[in-house]
């Protein structure tokens, strides 16, 4: 899997990394898990995970993150456009 070894985002997507972002609606912190496409704030605001964009366009994404995680990341999420 030489392709995945070169991908700078692969580790972030395969192993959950937690970051905090500030909710633009209420200012609270939202925990954003790198393996989930969306997170909800306590106020109800839905924050979308930008780190997963490569899964949408990279032709090696399924090979890179694995079939199971690829299926989860590309599944239509409730409330997602």
PDB file of N, CA, C and O in Angstrom:
ATOM      1  N   UNK A   1       0.835  -1.194   0.000  1.00  0.00           N
ATOM      2  CA  UNK A   1       0.000   0.000   0.000  1.00  0.00           C
ATOM      3  C   UNK A   1       0.874   1.250   0.000  1.00  0.00           C
ATOM      4  O   UNK A   1       0.785   2.066   0.917  1.00  0.00           O
ATOM      5  N   UNK A   2       1.680   1.399  -0.975  1.00  0.00           N
ATOM      6  CA  UNK A   2       2.598   2.529  -1.085  1.00  0.00           C
ATOM      7  C   UNK A   2       1.861   3.851  -1.220  1.00  0.00           C
ATOM      8  O   UNK A   2       2.339   4.877  -0.737  1.00  0.00           O
ATOM      9  N   UNK A   3       0.707   3.840  -1.869  1.00  0.00           N
ATOM     10  CA  UNK A   3      -0.065   5.074  -2.063  1.00  0.00           C
ATOM     11  C   UNK A   3      -0.462   5.657  -0.712  1.00  0.00           C
ATOM     12  O   UNK A   3      -0.250   6.845  -0.469  1.00  0.00           O
ATOM     13  N   UNK A   4      -1.036   4.838   0.175  1.00  0.00           N
ATOM     14  CA  UNK A   4      -1.497   5.317   1.473  1.00  0.00           C
ATOM     15  C   UNK A   4      -0.349   5.820   2.334  1.00  0.00           C
ATOM     16  O   UNK A   4      -0.527   6.758   3.112  1.00  0.00           O
ATOM     17  N   UNK A   5       0.811   5.220   2.210  1.00  0.00           N
ATOM     18  CA  UNK A   5       1.951   5.629   3.016  1.00  0.00           C
ATOM     19  C   UNK A   5       2.383   7.054   2.675  1.00  0.00           C
ATOM     20  O   UNK A   5       2.953   7.741   3.522  1.00  0.00           O
ATOM     21  N   UNK A   6       2.126   7.501   1.473  1.00  0.00           N
ATOM     22  CA  UNK A   6       2.510   8.850   1.057  1.00  0.00           C
ATOM     23  C   UNK A   6       1.428   9.886   1.353  1.00  0.00           C
ATOM     24  O   UNK A   6       1.703  11.085   1.304  1.00  0.00           O
ATOM     25  N   UNK A   7       0.239   9.465   1.649  1.00  0.00           N
ATOM     26  CA  UNK A   7      -0.871  10.395   1.855  1.00  0.00           C
ATOM     27  C   UNK A   7      -0.766  11.050   3.237  1.00  0.00           C
ATOM     28  O   UNK A   7      -0.770  10.348   4.249  1.00  0.00           O
ATOM     29  N   UNK A   8      -0.673  12.367   3.294  1.00  0.00           N
ATOM     30  CA  UNK A   8      -0.535  13.031   4.590  1.00  0.00           C
ATOM     31  C   UNK A   8      -1.792  12.959   5.455  1.00  0.00           C
ATOM     32  O   UNK A   8      -1.704  13.124   6.672  1.00  0.00           O
ATOM     33  N   UNK A   9      -2.938  12.722   4.868  1.00  0.00           N
ATOM     34  CA  UNK A   9      -4.181  12.676   5.643  1.00  0.00           C
ATOM     35  C   UNK A   9      -4.557  11.271   6.090  1.00  0.00           C
ATOM     36  O   UNK A   9      -5.443  11.117   6.930  1.00  0.00           O
ATOM     37  N   UNK A  10      -3.921  10.262   5.563  1.00  0.00           N
ATOM     38  CA  UNK A  10      -4.322   8.876   5.817  1.00  0.00           C
ATOM     39  C   UNK A  10      -4.337   8.522   7.292  1.00  0.00           C
ATOM     40  O   UNK A  10      -5.302   7.915   7.758  1.00  0.00           O
ATOM     41  N   UNK A  11      -3.321   8.871   8.033  1.00  0.00           N
ATOM     42  CA  UNK A  11      -3.279   8.539   9.452  1.00  0.00           C
ATOM     43  C   UNK A  11      -4.399   9.222  10.222  1.00  0.00           C
ATOM     44  O   UNK A  11      -4.993   8.626  11.121  1.00  0.00           O
ATOM     45  N   UNK A  12      -4.684  10.457   9.877  1.00  0.00           N
ATOM     46  CA  UNK A  12      -5.768  11.205  10.542  1.00  0.00           C
ATOM     47  C   UNK A  12      -7.117  10.552  10.310  1.00  0.00           C
ATOM     48  O   UNK A  12      -7.987  10.586  11.180  1.00  0.00           O
ATOM     49  N   UNK A  13      -7.291   9.958   9.139  1.00  0.00           N
ATOM     50  CA  UNK A  13      -8.577   9.371   8.804  1.00  0.00           C
ATOM     51  C   UNK A  13      -8.725   7.956   9.358  1.00  0.00           C
ATOM     52  O   UNK A  13      -9.824   7.552   9.737  1.00  0.00           O
ATOM     53  N   UNK A  14      -7.639   7.208   9.407  1.00  0.00           N
ATOM     54  CA  UNK A  14      -7.714   5.840   9.923  1.00  0.00           C
ATOM     55  C   UNK A  14      -7.754   5.806  11.442  1.00  0.00           C
ATOM     56  O   UNK A  14      -8.455   4.970  12.013  1.00  0.00           O
ATOM     57  N   UNK A  15      -7.034   6.677  12.102  1.00  0.00           N
ATOM     58  CA  UNK A  15      -6.981   6.747  13.564  1.00  0.00           C
ATOM     59  C   UNK A  15      -7.644   8.042  13.996  1.00  0.00           C
ATOM     60  O   UNK A  15      -7.275   9.125  13.541  1.00  0.00           O
ATOM     61  N   UNK A  16      -8.617   7.921  14.872  1.00  0.00           N
ATOM     62  CA  UNK A  16      -9.370   9.097  15.302  1.00  0.00           C
ATOM     63  C   UNK A  16      -8.475  10.136  15.964  1.00  0.00           C
ATOM     64  O   UNK A  16      -7.735   9.842  16.902  1.00  0.00           O
ATOM     65  N   UNK A  17      -8.562  11.350  15.454  1.00  0.00           N
ATOM     66  CA  UNK A  17      -7.878  12.495  16.035  1.00  0.00           C
ATOM     67  C   UNK A  17      -8.979  13.473  16.429  1.00  0.00           C
ATOM     68  O   UNK A  17      -9.873  13.764  15.634  1.00  0.00           O
ATOM     69  N   UNK A  18      -8.912  13.970  17.639  1.00  0.00           N
ATOM     70  CA  UNK A  18      -9.932  14.899  18.119  1.00  0.00           C
ATOM     71  C   UNK A  18      -9.369  16.316  18.083  1.00  0.00           C
ATOM     72  O   UNK A  18      -8.295  16.592  18.618  1.00  0.00           O
ATOM     73  N   UNK A  19     -10.115  17.199  17.444  1.00  0.00           N
ATOM     74  CA  UNK A  19      -9.766  18.615  17.456  1.00  0.00           C
ATOM     75  C   UNK A  19     -10.988  19.367  17.972  1.00  0.00           C
ATOM     76  O   UNK A  19     -12.106  18.854  17.924  1.00  0.00           O
ATOM     77  N   UNK A  20     -10.776  20.554  18.452  1.00  0.00           N
ATOM     78  CA  UNK A  20     -11.885  21.384  18.899  1.00  0.00           C
ATOM     79  C   UNK A  20     -12.003  22.580  17.974  1.00  0.00           C
ATOM     80  O   UNK A  20     -11.012  23.214  17.612  1.00  0.00           O
ATOM     81  N   UNK A  21     -13.239  22.869  17.602  1.00  0.00           N
ATOM     82  CA  UNK A  21     -13.513  24.064  16.808  1.00  0.00           C
ATOM     83  C   UNK A  21     -14.527  24.899  17.569  1.00  0.00           C
ATOM     84  O   UNK A  21     -15.264  24.384  18.410  1.00  0.00           O
ATOM     85  N   UNK A  22     -14.560  26.156  17.277  1.00  0.00           N
ATOM     86  CA  UNK A  22     -15.500  27.067  17.934  1.00  0.00           C
ATOM     87  C   UNK A  22     -16.786  27.130  17.118  1.00  0.00           C
ATOM     88  O   UNK A  22     -16.755  27.354  15.908  1.00  0.00           O
ATOM     89  N   UNK A  23     -17.896  26.934  17.781  1.00  0.00           N
ATOM     90  CA  UNK A  23     -19.194  27.001  17.107  1.00  0.00           C
ATOM     91  C   UNK A  23     -19.448  28.436  16.656  1.00  0.00           C
ATOM     92  O   UNK A  23     -19.376  29.358  17.468  1.00  0.00           O
ATOM     93  N   UNK A  24     -19.745  28.637  15.374  1.00  0.00           N
ATOM     94  CA  UNK A  24     -20.005  29.990  14.889  1.00  0.00           C
ATOM     95  C   UNK A  24     -21.351  30.543  15.356  1.00  0.00           C
ATOM     96  O   UNK A  24     -21.599  31.745  15.261  1.00  0.00           O
ATOM     97  N   UNK A  25     -22.214  29.666  15.858  1.00  0.00           N
ATOM     98  CA  UNK A  25     -23.530  30.118  16.312  1.00  0.00           C
ATOM     99  C   UNK A  25     -23.519  30.586  17.768  1.00  0.00           C
ATOM    100  O   UNK A  25     -24.068  31.640  18.089  1.00  0.00           O
ATOM    101  N   UNK A  26     -22.886  29.792  18.656  1.00  0.00           N
ATOM    102  CA  UNK A  26     -22.959  30.106  20.086  1.00  0.00           C
ATOM    103  C   UNK A  26     -21.608  30.313  20.752  1.00  0.00           C
ATOM    104  O   UNK A  26     -21.550  30.810  21.876  1.00  0.00           O
ATOM    105  N   UNK A  27     -20.516  29.942  20.080  1.00  0.00           N
ATOM    106  CA  UNK A  27     -19.185  30.132  20.629  1.00  0.00           C
ATOM    107  C   UNK A  27     -18.663  28.986  21.480  1.00  0.00           C
ATOM    108  O   UNK A  27     -17.512  29.020  21.915  1.00  0.00           O
ATOM    109  N   UNK A  28     -19.486  27.970  21.727  1.00  0.00           N
ATOM    110  CA  UNK A  28     -19.017  26.809  22.500  1.00  0.00           C
ATOM    111  C   UNK A  28     -18.016  26.015  21.676  1.00  0.00           C
ATOM    112  O   UNK A  28     -17.923  26.176  20.459  1.00  0.00           O
ATOM    113  N   UNK A  29     -17.266  25.150  22.363  1.00  0.00           N
ATOM    114  CA  UNK A  29     -16.341  24.252  21.682  1.00  0.00           C
ATOM    115  C   UNK A  29     -17.088  23.030  21.172  1.00  0.00           C
ATOM    116  O   UNK A  29     -17.943  22.474  21.862  1.00  0.00           O
ATOM    117  N   UNK A  30     -16.754  22.620  19.955  1.00  0.00           N
ATOM    118  CA  UNK A  30     -17.308  21.401  19.361  1.00  0.00           C
ATOM    119  C   UNK A  30     -16.141  20.447  19.165  1.00  0.00           C
ATOM    120  O   UNK A  30     -15.143  20.800  18.536  1.00  0.00           O
ATOM    121  N   UNK A  31     -16.266  19.226  19.707  1.00  0.00           N
ATOM    122  CA  UNK A  31     -15.243  18.215  19.470  1.00  0.00           C
ATOM    123  C   UNK A  31     -15.463  17.616  18.091  1.00  0.00           C
ATOM    124  O   UNK A  31     -16.535  17.087  17.797  1.00  0.00           O
ATOM    125  N   UNK A  32     -14.436  17.702  17.245  1.00  0.00           N
ATOM    126  CA  UNK A  32     -14.521  17.175  15.893  1.00  0.00           C
ATOM    127  C   UNK A  32     -13.613  15.957  15.809  1.00  0.00           C
ATOM    128  O   UNK A  32     -12.393  16.075  15.926  1.00  0.00           O
ATOM    129  N   UNK A  33     -14.205  14.794  15.607  1.00  0.00           N
ATOM    130  CA  UNK A  33     -13.451  13.564  15.441  1.00  0.00           C
ATOM    131  C   UNK A  33     -13.123  13.398  13.964  1.00  0.00           C
ATOM    132  O   UNK A  33     -14.004  13.525  13.114  1.00  0.00           O
ATOM    133  N   UNK A  34     -11.872  13.118  13.656  1.00  0.00           N
ATOM    134  CA  UNK A  34     -11.430  13.061  12.265  1.00  0.00           C
ATOM    135  C   UNK A  34     -12.106  11.962  11.458  1.00  0.00           C
ATOM    136  O   UNK A  34     -12.142  12.047  10.230  1.00  0.00           O
ATOM    137  N   UNK A  35     -12.642  10.935  12.107  1.00  0.00           N
ATOM    138  CA  UNK A  35     -13.262   9.832  11.368  1.00  0.00           C
ATOM    139  C   UNK A  35     -14.759  10.007  11.156  1.00  0.00           C
ATOM    140  O   UNK A  35     -15.392   9.167  10.516  1.00  0.00           O
ATOM    141  N   UNK A  36     -15.337  11.084  11.683  1.00  0.00           N
ATOM    142  CA  UNK A  36     -16.767  11.329  11.497  1.00  0.00           C
ATOM    143  C   UNK A  36     -16.988  12.539  10.590  1.00  0.00           C
ATOM    144  O   UNK A  36     -16.265  13.529  10.701  1.00  0.00           O
ATOM    145  N   UNK A  37     -17.968  12.474   9.704  1.00  0.00           N
ATOM    146  CA  UNK A  37     -18.184  13.578   8.763  1.00  0.00           C
ATOM    147  C   UNK A  37     -18.810  14.824   9.380  1.00  0.00           C
ATOM    148  O   UNK A  37     -18.622  15.924   8.860  1.00  0.00           O
ATOM    149  N   UNK A  38     -19.548  14.675  10.474  1.00  0.00           N
ATOM    150  CA  UNK A  38     -20.198  15.822  11.108  1.00  0.00           C
ATOM    151  C   UNK A  38     -20.135  15.684  12.624  1.00  0.00           C
ATOM    152  O   UNK A  38     -19.995  14.586  13.161  1.00  0.00           O
ATOM    153  N   UNK A  39     -20.242  16.822  13.297  1.00  0.00           N
ATOM    154  CA  UNK A  39     -20.386  16.865  14.751  1.00  0.00           C
ATOM    155  C   UNK A  39     -21.444  17.900  15.067  1.00  0.00           C
ATOM    156  O   UNK A  39     -21.602  18.889  14.352  1.00  0.00           O
ATOM    157  N   UNK A  40     -22.165  17.660  16.147  1.00  0.00           N
ATOM    158  CA  UNK A  40     -23.218  18.579  16.572  1.00  0.00           C
ATOM    159  C   UNK A  40     -22.759  19.376  17.783  1.00  0.00           C
ATOM    160  O   UNK A  40     -22.130  18.838  18.694  1.00  0.00           O
ATOM    161  N   UNK A  41     -23.077  20.646  17.782  1.00  0.00           N
ATOM    162  CA  UNK A  41     -22.862  21.491  18.951  1.00  0.00           C
ATOM    163  C   UNK A  41     -24.052  21.316  19.886  1.00  0.00           C
ATOM    164  O   UNK A  41     -25.115  20.857  19.466  1.00  0.00           O
ATOM    165  N   UNK A  42     -23.877  21.676  21.135  1.00  0.00           N
ATOM    166  CA  UNK A  42     -24.973  21.615  22.094  1.00  0.00           C
ATOM    167  C   UNK A  42     -26.154  22.488  21.671  1.00  0.00           C
ATOM    168  O   UNK A  42     -27.297  22.204  22.027  1.00  0.00           O
ATOM    169  N   UNK A  43     -25.878  23.548  20.914  1.00  0.00           N
ATOM    170  CA  UNK A  43     -26.939  24.451  20.472  1.00  0.00           C
ATOM    171  C   UNK A  43     -27.703  23.918  19.260  1.00  0.00           C
ATOM    172  O   UNK A  43     -28.723  24.478  18.858  1.00  0.00           O
ATOM    173  N   UNK A  44     -27.185  22.808  18.676  1.00  0.00           N
ATOM    174  CA  UNK A  44     -27.845  22.222  17.515  1.00  0.00           C
ATOM    175  C   UNK A  44     -27.157  22.485  16.191  1.00  0.00           C
ATOM    176  O   UNK A  44     -27.543  21.912  15.173  1.00  0.00           O
ATOM    177  N   UNK A  45     -26.143  23.345  16.185  1.00  0.00           N
ATOM    178  CA  UNK A  45     -25.415  23.645  14.958  1.00  0.00           C
ATOM    179  C   UNK A  45     -24.672  22.397  14.482  1.00  0.00           C
ATOM    180  O   UNK A  45     -24.084  21.680  15.292  1.00  0.00           O
ATOM    181  N   UNK A  46     -24.696  22.132  13.173  1.00  0.00           N
ATOM    182  CA  UNK A  46     -23.979  21.005  12.588  1.00  0.00           C
ATOM    183  C   UNK A  46     -22.692  21.501  11.953  1.00  0.00           C
ATOM    184  O   UNK A  46     -22.710  22.356  11.067  1.00  0.00           O
ATOM    185  N   UNK A  47     -21.566  20.952  12.420  1.00  0.00           N
ATOM    186  CA  UNK A  47     -20.252  21.298  11.873  1.00  0.00           C
ATOM    187  C   UNK A  47     -19.791  20.148  10.986  1.00  0.00           C
ATOM    188  O   UNK A  47     -19.859  18.987  11.389  1.00  0.00           O
ATOM    189  N   UNK A  48     -19.324  20.463   9.789  1.00  0.00           N
ATOM    190  CA  UNK A  48     -18.864  19.459   8.840  1.00  0.00           C
ATOM    191  C   UNK A  48     -17.347  19.328   8.909  1.00  0.00           C
ATOM    192  O   UNK A  48     -16.636  20.316   9.095  1.00  0.00           O
ATOM    193  N   UNK A  49     -16.867  18.115   8.758  1.00  0.00           N
ATOM    194  CA  UNK A  49     -15.455  17.804   8.888  1.00  0.00           C
ATOM    195  C   UNK A  49     -14.742  17.990   7.541  1.00  0.00           C
ATOM    196  O   UNK A  49     -14.894  17.172   6.633  1.00  0.00           O
ATOM    197  N   UNK A  50     -13.981  19.048   7.425  1.00  0.00           N
ATOM    198  CA  UNK A  50     -13.260  19.345   6.186  1.00  0.00           C
ATOM    199  C   UNK A  50     -12.108  18.384   5.926  1.00  0.00           C
ATOM    200  O   UNK A  50     -11.671  18.253   4.782  1.00  0.00           O
ATOM    201  N   UNK A  51     -11.603  17.706   6.960  1.00  0.00           N
ATOM    202  CA  UNK A  51     -10.453  16.822   6.760  1.00  0.00           C
ATOM    203  C   UNK A  51     -10.800  15.600   5.929  1.00  0.00           C
ATOM    204  O   UNK A  51      -9.900  14.886   5.486  1.00  0.00           O
ATOM    205  N   UNK A  52     -12.074  15.341   5.709  1.00  0.00           N
ATOM    206  CA  UNK A  52     -12.481  14.171   4.943  1.00  0.00           C
ATOM    207  C   UNK A  52     -12.685  14.466   3.462  1.00  0.00           C
ATOM    208  O   UNK A  52     -13.102  13.578   2.719  1.00  0.00           O
ATOM    209  N   UNK A  53     -12.412  15.652   3.025  1.00  0.00           N
ATOM    210  CA  UNK A  53     -12.633  16.010   1.628  1.00  0.00           C
ATOM    211  C   UNK A  53     -11.896  15.105   0.658  1.00  0.00           C
ATOM    212  O   UNK A  53     -12.414  14.812  -0.420  1.00  0.00           O
ATOM    213  N   UNK A  54     -10.697  14.655   1.016  1.00  0.00           N
ATOM    214  CA  UNK A  54      -9.919  13.833   0.093  1.00  0.00           C
ATOM    215  C   UNK A  54     -10.622  12.517  -0.212  1.00  0.00           C
ATOM    216  O   UNK A  54     -10.440  11.964  -1.297  1.00  0.00           O
ATOM    217  N   UNK A  55     -11.416  12.007   0.715  1.00  0.00           N
ATOM    218  CA  UNK A  55     -12.139  10.753   0.491  1.00  0.00           C
ATOM    219  C   UNK A  55     -13.141  10.925  -0.646  1.00  0.00           C
ATOM    220  O   UNK A  55     -13.457   9.963  -1.346  1.00  0.00           O
ATOM    221  N   UNK A  56     -13.631  12.120  -0.830  1.00  0.00           N
ATOM    222  CA  UNK A  56     -14.611  12.379  -1.883  1.00  0.00           C
ATOM    223  C   UNK A  56     -13.995  12.412  -3.276  1.00  0.00           C
ATOM    224  O   UNK A  56     -14.671  12.076  -4.248  1.00  0.00           O
ATOM    225  N   UNK A  57     -12.737  12.805  -3.397  1.00  0.00           N
ATOM    226  CA  UNK A  57     -12.160  12.972  -4.737  1.00  0.00           C
ATOM    227  C   UNK A  57     -10.968  12.079  -5.059  1.00  0.00           C
ATOM    228  O   UNK A  57     -10.659  11.873  -6.232  1.00  0.00           O
ATOM    229  N   UNK A  58     -10.293  11.544  -4.043  1.00  0.00           N
ATOM    230  CA  UNK A  58      -9.077  10.770  -4.313  1.00  0.00           C
ATOM    231  C   UNK A  58      -9.410   9.373  -4.838  1.00  0.00           C
ATOM    232  O   UNK A  58     -10.208   8.657  -4.232  1.00  0.00           O
ATOM    233  N   UNK A  59      -8.813   8.989  -5.946  1.00  0.00           N
ATOM    234  CA  UNK A  59      -9.121   7.686  -6.534  1.00  0.00           C
ATOM    235  C   UNK A  59      -8.559   6.534  -5.715  1.00  0.00           C
ATOM    236  O   UNK A  59      -8.934   5.384  -5.940  1.00  0.00           O
ATOM    237  N   UNK A  60      -7.675   6.814  -4.776  1.00  0.00           N
ATOM    238  CA  UNK A  60      -7.102   5.783  -3.916  1.00  0.00           C
ATOM    239  C   UNK A  60      -7.758   5.752  -2.526  1.00  0.00           C
ATOM    240  O   UNK A  60      -7.305   5.011  -1.653  1.00  0.00           O
ATOM    241  N   UNK A  61      -8.790   6.527  -2.314  1.00  0.00           N
ATOM    242  CA  UNK A  61      -9.381   6.670  -0.981  1.00  0.00           C
ATOM    243  C   UNK A  61      -9.817   5.340  -0.371  1.00  0.00           C
ATOM    244  O   UNK A  61      -9.538   5.082   0.800  1.00  0.00           O
ATOM    245  N   UNK A  62     -10.488   4.500  -1.134  1.00  0.00           N
ATOM    246  CA  UNK A  62     -10.958   3.228  -0.591  1.00  0.00           C
ATOM    247  C   UNK A  62      -9.783   2.358  -0.157  1.00  0.00           C
ATOM    248  O   UNK A  62      -9.828   1.729   0.901  1.00  0.00           O
ATOM    249  N   UNK A  63      -8.746   2.323  -0.962  1.00  0.00           N
ATOM    250  CA  UNK A  63      -7.540   1.557  -0.631  1.00  0.00           C
ATOM    251  C   UNK A  63      -6.821   2.183   0.570  1.00  0.00           C
ATOM    252  O   UNK A  63      -6.280   1.475   1.419  1.00  0.00           O
ATOM    253  N   UNK A  64      -6.823   3.474   0.624  1.00  0.00           N
ATOM    254  CA  UNK A  64      -6.087   4.216   1.636  1.00  0.00           C
ATOM    255  C   UNK A  64      -6.691   4.048   3.037  1.00  0.00           C
ATOM    256  O   UNK A  64      -5.971   3.738   3.987  1.00  0.00           O
ATOM    257  N   UNK A  65      -7.998   4.248   3.168  1.00  0.00           N
ATOM    258  CA  UNK A  65      -8.622   4.202   4.492  1.00  0.00           C
ATOM    259  C   UNK A  65      -9.280   2.858   4.791  1.00  0.00           C
ATOM    260  O   UNK A  65      -9.664   2.607   5.933  1.00  0.00           O
ATOM    261  N   UNK A  66      -9.416   2.002   3.802  1.00  0.00           N
ATOM    262  CA  UNK A  66     -10.064   0.704   3.995  1.00  0.00           C
ATOM    263  C   UNK A  66     -11.526   0.761   3.599  1.00  0.00           C
ATOM    264  O   UNK A  66     -12.162   1.811   3.692  1.00  0.00           O
ATOM    265  N   UNK A  67     -12.055  -0.367   3.159  1.00  0.00           N
ATOM    266  CA  UNK A  67     -13.425  -0.392   2.636  1.00  0.00           C
ATOM    267  C   UNK A  67     -14.479  -0.022   3.668  1.00  0.00           C
ATOM    268  O   UNK A  67     -15.419   0.710   3.359  1.00  0.00           O
ATOM    269  N   UNK A  68     -14.332  -0.522   4.895  1.00  0.00           N
ATOM    270  CA  UNK A  68     -15.343  -0.256   5.926  1.00  0.00           C
ATOM    271  C   UNK A  68     -15.408   1.230   6.277  1.00  0.00           C
ATOM    272  O   UNK A  68     -16.489   1.819   6.299  1.00  0.00           O
ATOM    273  N   UNK A  69     -14.252   1.834   6.549  1.00  0.00           N
ATOM    274  CA  UNK A  69     -14.231   3.256   6.880  1.00  0.00           C
ATOM    275  C   UNK A  69     -14.640   4.095   5.675  1.00  0.00           C
ATOM    276  O   UNK A  69     -15.333   5.100   5.835  1.00  0.00           O
ATOM    277  N   UNK A  70     -14.228   3.703   4.481  1.00  0.00           N
ATOM    278  CA  UNK A  70     -14.624   4.410   3.265  1.00  0.00           C
ATOM    279  C   UNK A  70     -16.154   4.437   3.135  1.00  0.00           C
ATOM    280  O   UNK A  70     -16.734   5.474   2.815  1.00  0.00           O
ATOM    281  N   UNK A  71     -16.801   3.292   3.384  1.00  0.00           N
ATOM    282  CA  UNK A  71     -18.259   3.214   3.302  1.00  0.00           C
ATOM    283  C   UNK A  71     -18.904   4.149   4.325  1.00  0.00           C
ATOM    284  O   UNK A  71     -19.881   4.826   4.005  1.00  0.00           O
ATOM    285  N   UNK A  72     -18.382   4.195   5.531  1.00  0.00           N
ATOM    286  CA  UNK A  72     -18.937   5.088   6.565  1.00  0.00           C
ATOM    287  C   UNK A  72     -18.760   6.547   6.184  1.00  0.00           C
ATOM    288  O   UNK A  72     -19.659   7.363   6.384  1.00  0.00           O
ATOM    289  N   UNK A  73     -17.591   6.872   5.632  1.00  0.00           N
ATOM    290  CA  UNK A  73     -17.288   8.269   5.323  1.00  0.00           C
ATOM    291  C   UNK A  73     -18.033   8.777   4.094  1.00  0.00           C
ATOM    292  O   UNK A  73     -18.250   9.981   3.955  1.00  0.00           O
ATOM    293  N   UNK A  74     -18.420   7.878   3.211  1.00  0.00           N
ATOM    294  CA  UNK A  74     -19.108   8.311   1.994  1.00  0.00           C
ATOM    295  C   UNK A  74     -20.614   8.119   2.067  1.00  0.00           C
ATOM    296  O   UNK A  74     -21.331   8.513   1.147  1.00  0.00           O
ATOM    297  N   UNK A  75     -21.103   7.521   3.144  1.00  0.00           N
ATOM    298  CA  UNK A  75     -22.550   7.337   3.296  1.00  0.00           C
ATOM    299  C   UNK A  75     -23.210   8.701   3.508  1.00  0.00           C
ATOM    300  O   UNK A  75     -22.658   9.583   4.166  1.00  0.00           O
ATOM    301  N   UNK A  76     -24.374   8.845   2.946  1.00  0.00           N
ATOM    302  CA  UNK A  76     -25.129  10.101   3.106  1.00  0.00           C
ATOM    303  C   UNK A  76     -25.517  10.253   4.569  1.00  0.00           C
ATOM    304  O   UNK A  76     -26.171   9.374   5.130  1.00  0.00           O
ATOM    305  N   UNK A  77     -25.133  11.327   5.176  1.00  0.00           N
ATOM    306  CA  UNK A  77     -25.417  11.581   6.583  1.00  0.00           C
ATOM    307  C   UNK A  77     -26.709  12.378   6.731  1.00  0.00           C
ATOM    308  O   UNK A  77     -27.027  13.225   5.896  1.00  0.00           O
ATOM    309  N   UNK A  78     -27.436  12.101   7.783  1.00  0.00           N
ATOM    310  CA  UNK A  78     -28.661  12.839   8.085  1.00  0.00           C
ATOM    311  C   UNK A  78     -28.321  14.323   8.243  1.00  0.00           C
ATOM    312  O   UNK A  78     -27.458  14.688   9.042  1.00  0.00           O
ATOM    313  N   UNK A  79     -28.984  15.144   7.501  1.00  0.00           N
ATOM    314  CA  UNK A  79     -28.758  16.581   7.554  1.00  0.00           C
ATOM    315  C   UNK A  79     -27.644  17.074   6.652  1.00  0.00           C
ATOM    316  O   UNK A  79     -27.457  18.284   6.523  1.00  0.00           O
ATOM    317  N   UNK A  80     -26.893  16.172   6.021  1.00  0.00           N
ATOM    318  CA  UNK A  80     -25.794  16.602   5.151  1.00  0.00           C
ATOM    319  C   UNK A  80     -26.348  16.961   3.768  1.00  0.00           C
ATOM    320  O   UNK A  80     -27.322  16.365   3.309  1.00  0.00           O
ATOM    321  N   UNK A  81     -25.722  17.936   3.113  1.00  0.00           N
ATOM    322  CA  UNK A  81     -26.199  18.330   1.780  1.00  0.00           C
ATOM    323  C   UNK A  81     -25.958  17.255   0.732  1.00  0.00           C
ATOM    324  O   UNK A  81     -26.304  17.442  -0.435  1.00  0.00           O
TER     325      UNK A  81
END
